[in-house]
């Protein structure tokens, strides 16, 4: 099938939403935990998460336009801290359910446990094995559609010792971290290979299979 | 294991690079195809790819600082067009090898075939099943570390008919699209579930298993 830009613009809205949200490929998916200035916690799933830099260690999250109430974005802009918590199959249904428009904290509504580090205000998700605590450093506004790229620097990185390799590589698959596609599909992974650094005219070797 | 920001800043450089590149979770990974003004084609793997919006249909790619020669970024800024091509296991070794510093076009060096659409200058990768042709619409410069978010609008979207669902959802798993983690690890996927839209106090149903 071939869709041109003109055809895409005339597609049924829901069809287009599913099509365009899935065509970027598999995504990171994680729970972002925040707390309002009044002390109400919030947790919700996000899949537009990207590596921004290793030194300083920074991560970006793209948020939809701030035209309606978006608790996660508001809490980050107000309190400047937030957490990113990886998702595993053990609590996947709870994760997807946090996306609903709950009146109370999604931690309570969806039976997820809050966890705190001393001196860091934002809630981590106890169920998660890999967790990151971030501090807001930059906000970029996309002119074309009003979305916001929120960039944070890593203040805390927590991972089970057995999944962190000697070279620093975190074996996400061994940790059970999931990936997502489209708006509502979640997947486990199966490693094909880790390759050595690519050089011209040198055959690739596999580090892991 | 718990790494604080201070510990992260004193880690061995290569260890930190692997650690921070893997902690964001599984990523999209795709080949970006471009052509220079002089007509030399270029193709290279990128994994910082995010959905920006469905209407207009826009995708973002984060590029490292433009302090050394970066052919893909230069070609996009000059010619304003580029392609994103999904990766499958059938040509994974060729994909990873395109990341090396080749003197000639990586298409030729890595035995990948170019493919063109009439009226669209950037090369698609024939080996890919899902391919996107984009036109540059916006460039955002990250002040914190000099990276660049390049946003393009989808001009062409190509996918096999059998993987595009009636609701627009593209079954990436059926198409054999891979995901990546860290700098050098590639993975197949196995669907756990597609869920219905999340509502408060309503049990989730699975659309697909």
Interface residues (C-beta under 8 A of the other chain):
Chain A: X1 X2 X3 X4 X5 X8 X9 X11 X12 X13 X14 X15 X16 X17 X18 X19 X20 X21 X22 X23 X24 X25 X26 X27 X28 X29 X30 X47 X48 X49 X50 X51 X52 X53 X54 X55 X56 X57 X58 X59 X60 X62 X84 X86 X89 X92 X93 X96 X97 X98 X99 X100 X101 X102 X103 X109 X130 X132 X137 X138 X140 X142 X143 X144 X145 X147 X149 X151 X153 X154 X155 X156 X157 X158 X159 X160 X161 X164 X165 X167 X168 X169 X170 X172 X173 X177 X178 X179 X181 X182 X184 X185 X186 X187 X188 X189 X190 X191 X192 X193 X194 X195 X196 X197 X198 X199 X200 X202 X204 X207 X208
Chain B: X1 X2 X3 X4 X5 X8 X9 X11 X12 X13 X14 X15 X16 X17 X18 X19 X20 X21 X22 X23 X24 X25 X26 X27 X28 X29 X30 X47 X48 X49 X50 X51 X52 X53 X54 X55 X56 X57 X58 X59 X60 X62 X84 X86 X89 X92 X93 X96 X97 X98 X99 X100 X101 X102 X103 X109 X130 X132 X137 X138 X140 X142 X143 X144 X145 X147 X149 X151 X153 X154 X155 X156 X157 X158 X159 X160 X161 X164 X165 X167 X168 X169 X170 X172 X173 X177 X178 X179 X181 X182 X184 X185 X186 X187 X188 X189 X190 X191 X192 X193 X194 X195 X196 X197 X198 X199 X200 X202 X204 X207 X208
